[in-house]
């Protein structure tokens, strides 16, 4: 979905600079291809048809056989007299569909992934900005207190009190920003909005914010902020996700013309 025409290097550009930029661009295209697979795979992001909250009493779940409930921190089910247990984060194949269990804030839910979901079968791709090294920024990580938390609203209307690991101080398009960062394995996670939100053709979905995964900060606190890898949240592709919304300080007043823009459909 992305087209890019390399420009000729300026006279001051060295062969080493050209080689580095070419390698960086190859890596970006690899990242974009991995994202496409994550979204469009048979049981990928776009295949979710439901996220169903469960209680202690067995109940029917739309589209699933049998009855389902929460017990001992696991999703339990009984289909055709066959008992089912799914621990949070685990997956279970059920015919063509895959079930996954999740437990945000301790509440249990089962998510259904179906290759035949219209949100997947009608999806043709993702429009992205051309990769541009100008959007590779250097930020400074400022750690938060060990027990710091922040109330975070989610796309489904819930609010959770989430642990905060710190902030990333960075200048974006001439505007100073202090981005709240959350922890993830191997680095940091940022949810942000910017002035480009809402761009896109009618029917492309409401793109109100994006995610950005950052590496671990260096020993001196510096951290690479590559906005070319800003990506759309799962709830852009289907309503059945619990995406966290950006905190107020992560809503930038400038346009970030980098990363993923909107999905396209047949």
BASE-681340 format. One record per atom (N, C-alpha, C): atom name; x, z, y. Coordinates in steps of 0.1 Angstrom, whole numbers, m for minus. Layout:
BEGIN
(node CA; (X; Z; Y)),
...
# end
This chain:
BEGIN
(node N; (8; 0; m12)),
(node CA; (0; 0; 0)),
(node C; (8; 0; 13)),
(node N; (21; 3; 12)),
(node CA; (30; 4; 23)),
(node C; (39; m8; 25)),
(node N; (40; m14; 36)),
(node CA; (49; m25; 39)),
(node C; (59; m20; 49)),
(node N; (71; m25; 48)),
(node CA; (82; m21; 56)),
(node C; (92; m32; 58)),
(node N; (95; m36; 70)),
(node CA; (105; m46; 72)),
(node C; (117; m39; 79)),
(node N; (129; m39; 71)),
(node CA; (140; m32; 77)),
(node C; (145; m40; 89)),
(node N; (150; m32; 99)),
(node CA; (156; m39; 111)),
(node C; (171; m39; 110)),
(node N; (176; m49; 117)),
(node CA; (191; m50; 117)),
(node C; (198; m38; 123)),
(node N; (209; m34; 118)),
(node CA; (216; m22; 124)),
(node C; (222; m25; 137)),
(node N; (222; m15; 146)),
(node CA; (228; m17; 159)),
(node C; (243; m18; 157)),
(node N; (251; m23; 167)),
(node CA; (265; m25; 166)),
(node C; (272; m11; 163)),
(node N; (266; 0; 168)),
(node CA; (272; 13; 166)),
(node C; (270; 19; 152)),
(node N; (261; 12; 144)),
(node CA; (258; 17; 131)),
(node C; (268; 14; 121)),
(node N; (273; 24; 113)),
(node CA; (283; 21; 103)),
(node C; (277; 17; 90)),
(node N; (286; 12; 81)),
(node CA; (281; 8; 68)),
(node C; (276; 21; 60)),
(node N; (283; 32; 63)),
(node CA; (279; 45; 56)),
(node C; (265; 48; 61)),
(node N; (262; 47; 74)),
(node CA; (248; 50; 79)),
(node C; (238; 41; 73)),
(node N; (241; 28; 71)),
(node CA; (232; 18; 65)),
(node C; (229; 22; 51)),
(node N; (239; 26; 44)),
(node CA; (238; 29; 30)),
(node C; (229; 42; 28)),
(node N; (232; 52; 37)),
(node CA; (224; 64; 36)),
(node C; (209; 62; 39)),
(node N; (207; 53; 49)),
(node CA; (193; 51; 52)),
(node C; (186; 43; 41)),
(node N; (193; 33; 35)),
(node CA; (187; 26; 24)),
(node C; (184; 35; 12)),
(node N; (193; 45; 9)),
(node CA; (190; 54; m2)),
(node C; (179; 63; 1)),
(node N; (178; 67; 14)),
(node CA; (167; 76; 18)),
(node C; (154; 68; 17)),
(node N; (153; 56; 21)),
(node CA; (141; 48; 20)),
(node C; (137; 46; 5)),
(node N; (147; 43; m4)),
(node CA; (144; 42; m18)),
(node C; (138; 54; m23)),
(node N; (143; 66; m19)),
(node CA; (138; 79; m24)),
(node C; (123; 81; m19)),
(node N; (121; 76; m6)),
(node CA; (107; 78; m1)),
(node C; (97; 69; m9)),
(node N; (101; 57; m12)),
(node CA; (92; 48; m20)),
(node C; (90; 54; m34)),
(node N; (100; 61; m40)),
(node CA; (98; 68; m52)),
(node C; (88; 79; m51)),
(node N; (89; 87; m40)),
(node CA; (79; 97; m38)),
(node C; (65; 92; m36)),
(node N; (64; 81; m29)),
(node CA; (51; 75; m27)),
(node C; (45; 70; m41)),
(node N; (53; 64; m49)),
(node CA; (48; 60; m62)),
(node C; (44; 72; m71)),
(node N; (51; 83; m70)),
(node CA; (47; 95; m77)),
(node C; (34; 100; m72)),
(node N; (32; 100; m59)),
(node CA; (20; 104; m53)),
(node C; (8; 96; m58)),
(node N; (10; 83; m59)),
(node CA; (m1; 74; m63)),
(node C; (m5; 77; m78)),
(node N; (5; 80; m86)),
(node CA; (2; 84; m100)),
(node C; (m5; 97; m101)),
(node N; (m1; 107; m93)),
(node CA; (m8; 120; m92)),
(node C; (m22; 119; m89)),
(node N; (m25; 110; m79)),
(node CA; (m39; 108; m74)),
(node C; (m48; 100; m84)),
(node N; (m42; 89; m89)),
(node CA; (m51; 79; m96)),
(node C; (m50; 80; m111)),
(node N; (m42; 88; m117)),
(node CA; (m41; 90; m131)),
(node C; (m54; 93; m137)),
(node N; (m56; 90; m150)),
(node CA; (m70; 93; m156)),
(node C; (m75; 107; m154)),
(node N; (m66; 117; m154)),
(node CA; (m70; 130; m151)),
(node C; (m63; 135; m138)),
(node N; (m61; 126; m129)),
(node CA; (m54; 130; m116)),
(node C; (m64; 136; m106)),
(node N; (m58; 137; m94)),
(node CA; (m66; 144; m83)),
(node C; (m80; 138; m81)),
(node N; (m81; 125; m81)),
(node CA; (m93; 118; m78)),
(node C; (m104; 119; m89)),
(node N; (m100; 124; m100)),
(node CA; (m110; 125; m112)),
(node C; (m118; 137; m112)),
(node N; (m116; 147; m103)),
(node CA; (m124; 159; m104)),
(node C; (m139; 157; m101)),
(node N; (m147; 162; m110)),
(node CA; (m162; 160; m108)),
(node C; (m169; 173; m105)),
(node N; (m162; 184; m106)),
(node CA; (m168; 197; m104)),
(node C; (m158; 209; m105)),
(node N; (m160; 219; m97)),
(node CA; (m153; 232; m98)),
(node C; (m164; 242; m99)),
(node N; (m165; 249; m110)),
(node CA; (m177; 258; m113)),
(node C; (m172; 272; m114)),
(node N; (m177; 281; m106)),
(node CA; (m174; 295; m106)),
(node C; (m182; 302; m118)),
(node N; (m175; 311; m124)),
(node CA; (m180; 317; m136)),
(node C; (m181; 332; m135)),
(node N; (m191; 338; m140)),
(node CA; (m192; 353; m141)),
(node C; (m192; 358; m155)),
(node N; (m195; 370; m157)),
(node CA; (m195; 376; m171)),
(node C; (m206; 371; m180)),
(node N; (m217; 366; m174)),
(node CA; (m228; 362; m182)),
(node C; (m226; 347; m186)),
(node N; (m227; 343; m198)),
(node CA; (m226; 329; m202)),
(node C; (m237; 321; m195)),
(node N; (m233; 309; m191)),
(node CA; (m242; 300; m183)),
(node C; (m238; 286; m186)),
(node N; (m248; 277; m184)),
(node CA; (m245; 263; m185)),
(node C; (m237; 257; m173)),
(node N; (m228; 248; m176)),
(node CA; (m221; 241; m166)),
(node C; (m225; 227; m165)),
(node N; (m229; 221; m154)),
(node CA; (m233; 207; m153)),
(node C; (m222; 198; m159)),
(node N; (m227; 190; m168)),
(node CA; (m218; 180; m174)),
(node C; (m210; 184; m186)),
(node N; (m211; 197; m190)),
(node CA; (m203; 203; m201)),
(node C; (m213; 208; m212)),
(node N; (m209; 206; m224)),
(node CA; (m217; 212; m235)),
(node C; (m216; 227; m236)),
(node N; (m225; 233; m242)),
(node CA; (m224; 248; m245)),
(node C; (m226; 257; m233)),
(node N; (m220; 269; m234)),
(node CA; (m222; 279; m223)),
(node C; (m208; 284; m220)),
(node N; (m206; 288; m207)),
(node CA; (m193; 292; m202)),
(node C; (m194; 305; m194)),
(node N; (m183; 313; m195)),
(node CA; (m183; 325; m188)),
(node C; (m168; 330; m185)),
(node N; (m166; 340; m177)),
(node CA; (m153; 346; m175)),
(node C; (m152; 359; m183)),
(node N; (m140; 361; m189)),
(node CA; (m138; 373; m197)),
(node C; (m123; 375; m198)),
(node N; (m118; 387; m195)),
(node CA; (m104; 392; m197)),
(node C; (m95; 382; m189)),
(node N; (m99; 378; m178)),
(node CA; (m90; 369; m170)),
(node C; (m89; 355; m174)),
(node N; (m98; 351; m183)),
(node CA; (m97; 337; m189)),
(node C; (m111; 331; m188)),
(node N; (m111; 317; m187)),
(node CA; (m124; 310; m189)),
(node C; (m127; 309; m204)),
(node N; (m139; 313; m207)),
(node CA; (m144; 313; m221)),
(node C; (m155; 303; m222)),
(node N; (m156; 297; m233)),
(node CA; (m167; 287; m236)),
(node C; (m170; 287; m250)),
(node N; (m182; 282; m253)),
(node CA; (m186; 280; m267)),
(node C; (m193; 266; m268)),
(node N; (m187; 257; m275)),
(node CA; (m193; 243; m276)),
(node C; (m195; 240; m291)),
(node N; (m207; 237; m295)),
(node CA; (m210; 234; m309)),
(node C; (m204; 245; m318)),
(node N; (m205; 258; m314)),
(node CA; (m201; 270; m321)),
(node C; (m185; 270; m322)),
(node N; (m179; 263; m314)),
(node CA; (m164; 263; m313)),
(node C; (m160; 271; m301)),
(node N; (m153; 283; m303)),
(node CA; (m149; 291; m291)),
(node C; (m138; 285; m284)),
(node N; (m138; 286; m271)),
(node CA; (m128; 280; m262)),
(node C; (m123; 291; m253)),
(node N; (m109; 291; m251)),
(node CA; (m103; 300; m241)),
(node C; (m93; 292; m233)),
(node N; (m94; 293; m220)),
(node CA; (m85; 286; m211)),
(node C; (m79; 296; m201)),
(node N; (m66; 298; m201)),
(node CA; (m60; 307; m192)),
(node C; (m58; 300; m178)),
(node N; (m58; 307; m167)),
(node CA; (m56; 301; m154)),
(node C; (m43; 292; m154)),
(node N; (m45; 280; m149)),
(node CA; (m34; 271; m148)),
(node C; (m33; 262; m161)),
(node N; (m39; 265; m172)),
(node CA; (m39; 257; m184)),
(node C; (m49; 247; m184)),
(node N; (m47; 237; m193)),
(node CA; (m57; 226; m194)),
(node C; (m61; 225; m209)),
(node N; (m74; 219; m210)),
(node CA; (m79; 217; m223)),
(node C; (m87; 204; m224)),
(node N; (m83; 195; m233)),
(node CA; (m90; 183; m235)),
(node C; (m104; 185; m242)),
(node N; (m114; 179; m236)),
(node CA; (m128; 180; m242)),
(node C; (m133; 166; m242)),
(node N; (m131; 159; m253)),
(node CA; (m134; 144; m253)),
(node C; (m126; 137; m243)),
(node N; (m132; 128; m235)),
(node CA; (m124; 121; m225)),
(node C; (m121; 129; m213)),
(node N; (m127; 141; m212)),
(node CA; (m125; 149; m200)),
(node C; (m114; 160; m203)),
(node N; (m109; 165; m192)),
(node CA; (m100; 176; m193)),
(node C; (m105; 187; m184)),
(node N; (m105; 200; m190)),
(node CA; (m109; 211; m182)),
(node C; (m96; 219; m178)),
(node N; (m97; 225; m166)),
(node CA; (m86; 233; m162)),
(node C; (m92; 246; m156)),
(node N; (m85; 257; m158)),
(node CA; (m90; 270; m153)),
(node C; (m82; 274; m141)),
(node N; (m88; 280; m131)),
(node CA; (m82; 285; m119)),
(node C; (m87; 298; m115)),
(node N; (m79; 306; m108)),
(node CA; (m83; 320; m105)),
(node C; (m79; 323; m91)),
(node N; (m83; 316; m81)),
(node CA; (m79; 320; m67)),
(node C; (m86; 333; m63)),
(node N; (m77; 342; m58)),
(node CA; (m82; 355; m54)),
(node C; (m88; 363; m66)),
(node N; (m85; 360; m78)),
(node CA; (m90; 367; m90)),
(node C; (m103; 362; m95)),
(node N; (m110; 354; m88)),
(node CA; (m123; 348; m93)),
(node C; (m120; 337; m102)),
(node N; (m127; 335; m113)),
(node CA; (m124; 325; m123)),
(node C; (m134; 313; m121)),
(node N; (m128; 301; m123)),
(node CA; (m136; 289; m122)),
(node C; (m130; 279; m132)),
(node N; (m138; 269; m136)),
(node CA; (m134; 258; m145)),
(node C; (m136; 245; m137)),
(node N; (m126; 237; m137)),
(node CA; (m126; 224; m130)),
(node C; (m127; 213; m141)),
(node N; (m136; 203; m138)),
(node CA; (m137; 192; m148)),
(node C; (m131; 180; m142)),
(node N; (m122; 173; m150)),
(node CA; (m115; 161; m146)),
(node C; (m120; 150; m156)),
(node N; (m126; 140; m150)),
(node CA; (m132; 129; m158)),
(node C; (m127; 115; m153)),
(node N; (m120; 108; m162)),
(node CA; (m115; 95; m158)),
(node C; (m126; 85; m153)),
(node N; (m138; 87; m157)),
(node CA; (m149; 78; m152)),
(node C; (m155; 83; m139)),
(node N; (m149; 93; m132)),
(node CA; (m155; 97; m119)),
(node C; (m155; 86; m109)),
(node N; (m166; 83; m102)),
(node CA; (m166; 72; m92)),
(node C; (m155; 74; m81)),
(node N; (m152; 87; m78)),
(node CA; (m142; 89; m68)),
(node C; (m128; 84; m73)),
(node N; (m126; 82; m86)),
(node CA; (m114; 77; m91)),
(node C; (m115; 62; m93)),
(node N; (m126; 57; m100)),
(node CA; (m127; 43; m104)),
(node C; (m128; 34; m92)),
(node N; (m134; 39; m80)),
(node CA; (m135; 31; m68)),
(node C; (m123; 31; m59)),
(node N; (m114; 41; m62)),
(node CA; (m102; 42; m53)),
(node C; (m92; 31; m56)),
(node N; (m87; 25; m45)),
(node CA; (m77; 14; m47)),
(node C; (m63; 18; m42)),
(node N; (m62; 28; m34)),
(node CA; (m49; 32; m30)),
(node C; (m49; 42; m18)),
(node N; (m37; 44; m13)),
(node CA; (m35; 52; m1)),
(node C; (m27; 45; 9)),
(node N; (m32; 44; 22)),
(node CA; (m25; 38; 33)),
(node C; (m15; 48; 38)),
(node N; (m3; 44; 40)),
(node CA; (8; 52; 45)),
(node C; (15; 45; 57)),
(node N; (20; 53; 66)),
(node CA; (29; 48; 76)),
(node C; (42; 43; 70)),
(node N; (48; 33; 76)),
(node CA; (62; 29; 71)),
(node C; (71; 41; 73)),
(node N; (80; 43; 63)),
(node CA; (90; 54; 64)),
(node C; (99; 52; 76)),
(node N; (101; 62; 84)),
(node CA; (109; 62; 96)),
(node C; (118; 74; 97)),
(node N; (131; 72; 97)),
(node CA; (140; 84; 98)),
(node C; (138; 92; 110)),
(node N; (132; 87; 121)),
(node CA; (130; 94; 133)),
(node C; (121; 106; 131)),
(node N; (113; 106; 120)),
(node CA; (104; 117; 117)),
(node C; (110; 127; 107)),
(node N; (123; 126; 104)),
(node CA; (130; 136; 97)),
(node C; (136; 146; 107)),
(node N; (130; 158; 107)),
(node CA; (134; 167; 117)),
(node C; (141; 179; 111)),
(node N; (148; 187; 120)),
(node CA; (155; 199; 115)),
(node C; (148; 211; 122)),
(node N; (143; 220; 113)),
(node CA; (136; 231; 118)),
(node C; (144; 244; 115)),
(node N; (139; 255; 120)),
(node CA; (146; 268; 117)),
(node C; (136; 277; 111)),
(node N; (139; 283; 100)),
(node CA; (130; 292; 93)),
(node C; (131; 306; 98)),
(node N; (120; 312; 101)),
(node CA; (120; 326; 105)),
(node C; (112; 334; 95)),
(node N; (119; 343; 87)),
(node CA; (111; 350; 77)),
(node C; (101; 360; 83)),
(node N; (90; 362; 76)),
(node CA; (80; 371; 79)),
(node C; (83; 385; 72)),
(node N; (76; 395; 76)),
(node CA; (77; 408; 69)),
(node C; (73; 406; 54)),
(node N; (78; 414; 46)),
(node CA; (76; 413; 31)),
(node C; (61; 413; 28)),
(node N; (53; 420; 35)),
(node CA; (39; 421; 31)),
(node C; (30; 414; 41)),
(node N; (35; 404; 48)),
(node CA; (27; 397; 58)),
(node C; (16; 388; 51)),
(node N; (4; 388; 57)),
(node CA; (m6; 380; 52)),
(node C; (m14; 374; 64)),
(node N; (m22; 364; 61)),
(node CA; (m30; 357; 72)),
(node C; (m43; 352; 66)),
(node N; (m54; 355; 73)),
(node CA; (m67; 350; 68)),
(node C; (m67; 335; 69)),
(node N; (m70; 328; 58)),
(node CA; (m70; 314; 57)),
(node C; (m84; 309; 53)),
(node N; (m90; 300; 61)),
(node CA; (m103; 294; 57)),
(node C; (m100; 282; 47)),
(node N; (m110; 280; 39)),
(node CA; (m109; 269; 29)),
(node C; (m120; 259; 31)),
(node N; (m118; 247; 25)),
(node CA; (m127; 236; 27)),
(node C; (m141; 239; 21)),
(node N; (m142; 249; 11)),
(node CA; (m155; 252; 6)),
(node C; (m161; 264; 13)),
(node N; (m156; 268; 24)),
(node CA; (m162; 279; 32)),
(node C; (m157; 293; 30)),
(node N; (m149; 294; 19)),
(node CA; (m143; 308; 16)),
(node C; (m132; 311; 26)),
(node N; (m129; 324; 28)),
(node CA; (m117; 328; 35)),
(node C; (m109; 338; 26)),
(node N; (m96; 336; 25)),
(node CA; (m88; 344; 17)),
(node C; (m77; 350; 25)),
(node N; (m71; 361; 21)),
(node CA; (m60; 367; 28)),
(node C; (m48; 363; 21)),
(node N; (m40; 354; 26)),
(node CA; (m29; 348; 19)),
(node C; (m15; 353; 23)),
(node N; (m6; 355; 14)),
(node CA; (7; 359; 18)),
(node C; (15; 348; 26)),
(node N; (21; 352; 36)),
(node CA; (29; 343; 45)),
(node C; (44; 346; 43)),
(node N; (52; 336; 41)),
(node CA; (66; 339; 39)),
(node C; (74; 338; 52)),
(node N; (68; 331; 63)),
(node CA; (75; 330; 75)),
(node C; (70; 319; 84)),
(node N; (77; 315; 94)),
(node CA; (73; 303; 102)),
(node C; (85; 294; 103)),
(node N; (82; 281; 105)),
(node CA; (92; 271; 107)),
(node C; (91; 266; 122)),
(node N; (102; 269; 130)),
(node CA; (102; 265; 144)),
(node C; (108; 251; 144)),
(node N; (101; 242; 150)),
(node CA; (105; 228; 150)),
(node C; (99; 221; 162)),
(node N; (106; 211; 168)),
(node CA; (100; 203; 178)),
(node C; (95; 190; 172)),
(node N; (82; 187; 175)),
(node CA; (75; 175; 169)),
(node C; (71; 167; 181)),
(node N; (76; 155; 182)),
(node CA; (72; 145; 192)),
(node C; (73; 152; 206)),
(node N; (83; 160; 209)),
(node CA; (85; 166; 222)),
(node C; (77; 179; 223)),
(node N; (70; 183; 213)),
(node CA; (61; 195; 214)),
(node C; (67; 206; 205)),
(node N; (70; 218; 211)),
(node CA; (75; 229; 203)),
(node C; (64; 234; 194)),
(node N; (67; 236; 181)),
(node CA; (57; 241; 171)),
(node C; (63; 253; 164)),
(node N; (55; 262; 160)),
(node CA; (59; 273; 151)),
(node C; (49; 273; 139)),
(node N; (53; 267; 129)),
(node CA; (44; 264; 118)),
(node C; (44; 275; 107)),
(node N; (32; 281; 105)),
(node CA; (31; 291; 94)),
(node C; (34; 285; 81)),
(node N; (43; 291; 73)),
(node CA; (47; 286; 60)),
(node C; (43; 296; 49)),
(node N; (39; 290; 38)),
(node CA; (36; 298; 26)),
(node C; (46; 294; 15)),
(node N; (47; 303; 5)),
(node CA; (57; 301; m5)),
(node C; (52; 291; m16)),
(node N; (61; 284; m22)),
(node CA; (58; 276; m33)),
(node C; (71; 276; m42)),
(node N; (70; 272; m55)),
(node CA; (82; 272; m63)),
(node C; (93; 262; m57)),
(node N; (104; 267; m54)),
(node CA; (115; 259; m49)),
(node C; (115; 256; m34)),
(node N; (106; 262; m27)),
(node CA; (106; 259; m12)),
(node C; (94; 265; m5)),
(node N; (90; 258; 5)),
(node CA; (79; 262; 14)),
(node C; (68; 252; 14)),
(node N; (56; 257; 18)),
(node CA; (44; 248; 19)),
(node C; (38; 250; 33)),
(node N; (34; 239; 39)),
(node CA; (28; 240; 52)),
(node C; (15; 231; 52)),
(node N; (5; 236; 58)),
(node CA; (m7; 229; 60)),
(node C; (m8; 227; 76)),
(node N; (m10; 214; 80)),
(node CA; (m10; 212; 94)),
(node C; (m20; 201; 98)),
(node N; (m25; 201; 110)),
(node CA; (m33; 191; 116)),
(node C; (m26; 185; 128)),
(node N; (m29; 173; 132)),
(node CA; (m23; 167; 144)),
(node C; (m33; 158; 151)),
(node N; (m29; 152; 162)),
(node CA; (m39; 144; 170)),
(node C; (m43; 131; 163)),
(node N; (m36; 127; 152)),
(node CA; (m40; 115; 144)),
(node C; (m52; 118; 135)),
(node N; (m56; 130; 133)),
(node CA; (m67; 134; 124)),
(node C; (m79; 126; 128)),
(node N; (m86; 121; 118)),
(node CA; (m98; 113; 121)),
(node C; (m96; 98; 122)),
(node N; (m84; 94; 123)),
(node CA; (m81; 80; 123)),
(node C; (m85; 74; 110)),
(node N; (m87; 61; 110)),
(node CA; (m91; 54; 98)),
(node C; (m104; 47; 98)),
(node N; (m106; 37; 90)),
(node CA; (m119; 30; 89)),
(node C; (m131; 39; 84)),
(node N; (m143; 35; 88)),
(node CA; (m155; 42; 83)),
(node C; (m155; 42; 68)),
(node N; (m158; 54; 63)),
(node CA; (m159; 55; 48)),
(node C; (m146; 59; 41)),
(node N; (m135; 61; 50)),
(node CA; (m122; 64; 44)),
(node C; (m121; 79; 40)),
(node N; (m131; 87; 44)),
(node CA; (m130; 101; 42)),
(node C; (m126; 108; 54)),
(node N; (m129; 121; 56)),
(node CA; (m125; 129; 67)),
(node C; (m111; 134; 65)),
(node N; (m101; 129; 72)),
(node CA; (m88; 133; 70)),
(node C; (m85; 143; 82)),
(node N; (m88; 155; 80)),
(node CA; (m87; 165; 91)),
(node C; (m74; 173; 91)),
(node N; (m66; 171; 81)),
(node CA; (m53; 178; 80)),
(node C; (m45; 173; 68)),
(node N; (m32; 177; 68)),
(node CA; (m24; 172; 57)),
(node C; (m15; 184; 52)),
(node N; (m9; 182; 41)),
(node CA; (1; 191; 35)),
(node C; (15; 186; 36)),
(node N; (24; 195; 36)),
(node CA; (38; 191; 36)),
(node C; (46; 202; 28)),
(node N; (54; 197; 18)),
(node CA; (62; 206; 10)),
(node C; (77; 205; 16)),
(node N; (83; 216; 18)),
(node CA; (96; 217; 24)),
(node C; (106; 223; 14)),
(node N; (118; 220; 15)),
(node CA; (128; 226; 6)),
(node C; (131; 240; 10)),
(node N; (139; 247; 2)),
(node CA; (143; 261; 6)),
(node C; (152; 260; 18)),
(node N; (150; 269; 28)),
(node CA; (159; 269; 39)),
(node C; (174; 271; 35)),
(node N; (183; 266; 43)),
(node CA; (197; 269; 41)),
(node C; (200; 283; 45)),
(node N; (212; 287; 42)),
(node CA; (217; 301; 45)),
(node C; (215; 305; 59)),
(node N; (217; 295; 68)),
(node CA; (216; 297; 82)),
(node C; (202; 296; 88)),
(node N; (192; 293; 79)),
(node CA; (179; 293; 83)),
(node C; (174; 279; 86)),
(node N; (183; 269; 87)),
(node CA; (178; 255; 89)),
(node C; (171; 250; 77)),
(node N; (161; 241; 80)),
(node CA; (153; 235; 70)),
(node C; (149; 221; 74)),
(node N; (150; 212; 65)),
(node CA; (146; 198; 67)),
(node C; (131; 196; 67)),
(node N; (125; 191; 78)),
(node CA; (111; 188; 79)),
(node C; (109; 173; 79)),
(node N; (106; 167; 68)),
(node CA; (105; 153; 67)),
(node C; (90; 150; 67)),
(node N; (85; 146; 79)),
(node CA; (71; 143; 80)),
(node C; (67; 130; 74)),
(node N; (76; 122; 70)),
(node CA; (73; 110; 62)),
(node C; (66; 113; 49)),
(node N; (68; 126; 44)),
(node CA; (62; 130; 32)),
(node C; (50; 139; 33)),
(node N; (44; 138; 45)),
(node CA; (31; 145; 47)),
(node C; (21; 138; 39)),
(node N; (13; 146; 31)),
(node CA; (4; 140; 22)),
(node C; (m10; 145; 23)),
(node N; (m20; 137; 19)),
(node CA; (m34; 141; 20)),
(node C; (m38; 152; 11)),
(node N; (m47; 161; 15)),
(node CA; (m51; 172; 6)),
(node C; (m61; 166; m5)),
(node N; (m62; 173; m16)),
(node CA; (m71; 168; m27)),
(node C; (m85; 166; m22)),
(node N; (m90; 175; m13)),
(node CA; (m104; 174; m9)),
(node C; (m107; 162; m1)),
(node N; (m97; 153; 2)),
(node CA; (m100; 140; 8)),
(node C; (m105; 131; m2)),
(node N; (m101; 133; m15)),
(node CA; (m104; 123; m25)),
(node C; (m117; 127; m33)),
(node N; (m121; 140; m33)),
(node CA; (m133; 145; m39)),
(node C; (m136; 159; m33)),
(node N; (m149; 162; m33)),
(node CA; (m153; 174; m27)),
(node C; (m150; 187; m35)),
(node N; (m145; 185; m47)),
(node CA; (m144; 196; m57)),
(node C; (m131; 203; m57)),
(node N; (m125; 205; m45)),
(node CA; (m113; 212; m44)),
(node C; (m114; 223; m33)),
(node N; (m105; 233; m33)),
(node CA; (m107; 245; m25)),
(node C; (m96; 245; m14)),
(node N; (m93; 233; m8)),
(node CA; (m81; 232; 1)),
(node C; (m81; 242; 12)),
(node N; (m69; 248; 14)),
(node CA; (m68; 257; 26)),
(node C; (m67; 249; 39)),
(node N; (m74; 253; 49)),
(node CA; (m73; 246; 62)),
(node C; (m61; 251; 70)),
(node N; (m56; 243; 80)),
(node CA; (m45; 248; 88)),
(node C; (m49; 260; 96)),
(node N; (m40; 270; 97)),
(node CA; (m42; 281; 107)),
(node C; (m41; 275; 121)),
(node N; (m47; 281; 131)),
(node CA; (m47; 276; 144)),
(node C; (m33; 271; 150)),
(node N; (m23; 279; 147)),
(node CA; (m10; 276; 152)),
(node C; (m3; 264; 145)),
(node N; (m9; 259; 134)),
(node CA; (m4; 247; 127)),
(node C; (m12; 234; 131)),
(node N; (m20; 235; 142)),
(node CA; (m27; 223; 146)),
(node C; (m20; 218; 158)),
(node N; (m13; 207; 156)),
(node CA; (m4; 201; 167)),
(node C; (m11; 193; 177)),
(node N; (m8; 193; 190)),
(node CA; (m15; 185; 200)),
(node C; (m10; 171; 201)),
(node N; (0; 167; 192)),
(node CA; (6; 154; 193)),
(node C; (3; 146; 180)),
(node N; (5; 133; 181)),
(node CA; (2; 124; 169)),
(node C; (15; 124; 161)),
(node N; (13; 126; 148)),
(node CA; (23; 125; 138)),
(node C; (21; 112; 130)),
(node N; (28; 101; 135)),
(node CA; (27; 88; 129)),
(node C; (36; 86; 117)),
(node N; (34; 95; 107)),
(node CA; (43; 95; 95)),
(node C; (35; 100; 84)),
(node N; (38; 96; 72)),
(node CA; (32; 101; 59)),
(node C; (19; 94; 56)),
(node N; (11; 100; 48)),
(node CA; (m2; 94; 43)),
(node C; (m12; 94; 54)),
(node N; (m21; 84; 54)),
(node CA; (m31; 82; 64)),
(node C; (m45; 84; 59)),
(node N; (m49; 76; 50)),
(node CA; (m62; 77; 44)),
(node C; (m63; 69; 31)),
(node N; (m73; 72; 23)),
(node CA; (m75; 65; 10)),
(node C; (m83; 52; 13)),
(node N; (m82; 42; 4)),
(node CA; (m89; 30; 4)),
(node C; (m97; 28; m8)),
(node N; (m109; 22; m7)),
(node CA; (m118; 21; m18)),
(node C; (m123; 6; m20)),
(node N; (m127; 3; m32)),
(node CA; (m132; m10; m35)),
(node C; (m146; m12; m29)),
# end
